Amino acid sequence: PLFHKGNSWYALNLAKDSIKRSNQAILMEGYLDVIQAHQAGFTQAVAALGTGLTKEQVGVLGRFTAEVILAYDADTAGQNATIRGMDILQQAGLRVKILNLPPGEDPDSFIKQKGATIFKESLEQALLLTDYKIKLVLETYNLKTPEAKDEAILAVFPQIATVESSITREAYIRQLAREVGVSEAAILSEFQAWVRKHRKKSPFLDNRP
């Protein structure tokens, strides 16, 4: 009755004031990561108790901040945890960013090897959620063939379609054109066709141009 892992955060009692001041929480995978972060001055770091992020934990965190940076390990398990957690956080209305650590690193080892200054710079360069999802999609394709480019572009469209601002969507289309090597006009035409095709399946797309 008194304690449920799925409702609680490791070190939130120590981090909550710092989270409020900065309006930002750093979510880490391991308790040692959090300890190392606090020792290095990143006192807004916390870790979820239990095996996975829950809606209840996100609800608690949302009382203190509007933005979170996911700083999970760069191994496969950490990437999977990132993917699971980011949608829960976004659905709760939080602004989500993703820390892009080098392969094989976690916050504990990264801070020990690179130091607090480099870790701070990495946090400042954390990717917005849509950017991170697009990056993951494009990394799964060999963009050297026209067929692969076509498949990659279509795979990215669901992420771009979730963006409400037409200005931001245009920026993502421009970015996608540069990375894939296809003209903006061609991608925009395909995106508009994709939206028309999928509008009936998703109420979110009803007013999408």
N, C-alpha and C positions, 0 to 999 in steps of 0.2 A: 504493500500500500504506500510505502514511503519512497521507494526508489525504482525507477524504470530506466534502463539503459537507453531505450528508444526515445526518451524525452529529454535527454541530458547531453551536455557538452563537456569534454575534458578541458579544464582551465578557464571555463567561462567566468568563474568567480574572480579570477585574476585579470581577465581580458576585457570584461564588459565596459569598464570606464574608458579604456583606450579605444575600444570599438565605437563607443558613442562619440568620442572626441573626433575621431578620424572619419566617422560614418562609413567604416569599412572593416570587414572581418576577413582574415586569412584562414581558409579551411585547409587543414592538413590531415594526412592519413594516419600518421603514427604519433604516439605520445612523445617519443624522443624527438621527433621533428618539432613539436610544439615547445618542448623544453629548450632545445637549441635556439629556436626563433626568439623566445623570450630573453634568453641570455644575450642574444645579439641585438636586442632592443626592439624587436617586432612583437610588442606586447598585445597586439590585436589578434594573435594566432590562437586557434582552438582546433580541437579534433572531435569528431562525433564518437560518442560511446556506442559500442555494439558493432555489428558487422557491416552495416550499410546506413546511408543517410535516410532519415524518415521525415515525413511531413510534419510530425510533431516537433522534431528538432528544428526544422526550418521555421516553424511558427514561433518557437522560442527566440531564435536568432533574429527574426524580423522585428522583434520589439526594440532591438538595439541599433540596427543599421539598414540601409537601403542597398548596399553594395557588398558583394563578396568576391574574393579571389580564390579560386580553387588551386591549391598548391599541392597536388597529389604527386606520388612517385611517378617517374618517367618510364617505369616498366609496364608490361601488358596489364597486370592487375590494377595498377594505378590509373592507367588510361581507361580501363573499363569502369572503374569507380568514378572517374571524372564524367564519363558519358552518362552513367546512371544518375549522378548527383545534379548535373547542370540543369536537366529538364525539371526536376523537382523544385529547384531554386527559382528558375524562371517562372514556373507556374504560380509560385507564391508571390510574384511581382517584384522580385529582387533583381538588381542589375548584376549580371554575372560576367566575370572575366576569368581567363584561364592562364595560369603561369606555365610557360613553355620551358621545362627543364631539359638539359641534355640527356640523351639515352643513358639509362643505368643510374641516374642520380635521383636523390630525394632531398628535401629541404635540409635535413640534418647534414648529409655529406657535402652538399653544395655550399652551405654556409661555412663549414669547417675548412673546405678547400679554397673557396673563392673569397670569403669574407663578407661582412655585412653590407659594404658599399655596393659590391657587384650584385648581391641578392636584392638590394633596394632597387637598383637599376632594372633588374629583371622583372620585379613587381610592377614597375612603372611602364614596362613594355608588354604587360600581360594582354592577351588577345581578348577582344569582345567575343561573346558566345557565338554569334553568327560567323565571325571570321574564323574561329577555331573549327567549327563544324565544316565550313567550306574547305579549310586546310586539310582536314581528315579525309574528306571525300576525294579531293584532287590527288592526295598521296596514294590512293588505291588504284590509280589509272596510269598507264604508260601513254603519255600525251604526244607520242611521236607519230601516231597514225590518225587519219581523219575520223575513223570509226570510234577510236578511244576518246577523242576530243568530244565527239557528239554524245557519247555515253556519259562522260564526265559532266558536261554542261547540263544535261537533263537531270543528272543526279544532284546537282547543286540547286536547281530551281526550287525544290521544296523549302530550302533554307532561306533563299531570297524572298520567297513568297510570304514568309512570316514577318517580314519587315514592314511596318505600317507606313513609314515615310517614303514618299515617291522619290525624294531627293536622295535618301540613303540607298534605296533600291537601285537607282541609276548609278550611284557610286560603286556599288557591288558589281553591277553589270560591266562597268568600265574596268574594274579590277579583274574580273573574270576574263574579259577579253584579252588583257595583257598577259595573264598567266597561261591561258590556253593557246593564244595565238590566233584568235578569230576576231573578226570585226565586231565592234559594238552593235552596229546596225543588224547584223545577222543574229546575234544573241538576243537583242531586244525583240526582234520579230519572232524568234522561237519561244521566248518567254511569254509574250502576249498570247501566242497560240496555245502554250501549255496552260496558262491561266484559264483561257476559255474552255479548254477541255476538262479541267479539274474543278471548275467553279461549282458545278452541281454537287460535287462530292464534299465540298468544304464550305460552310457558311462564311468562314473567315475571308474567303476570296470574293465574296459577293460584290464588293465595291472596288476590287483591284483592277487598275487600268491595264 
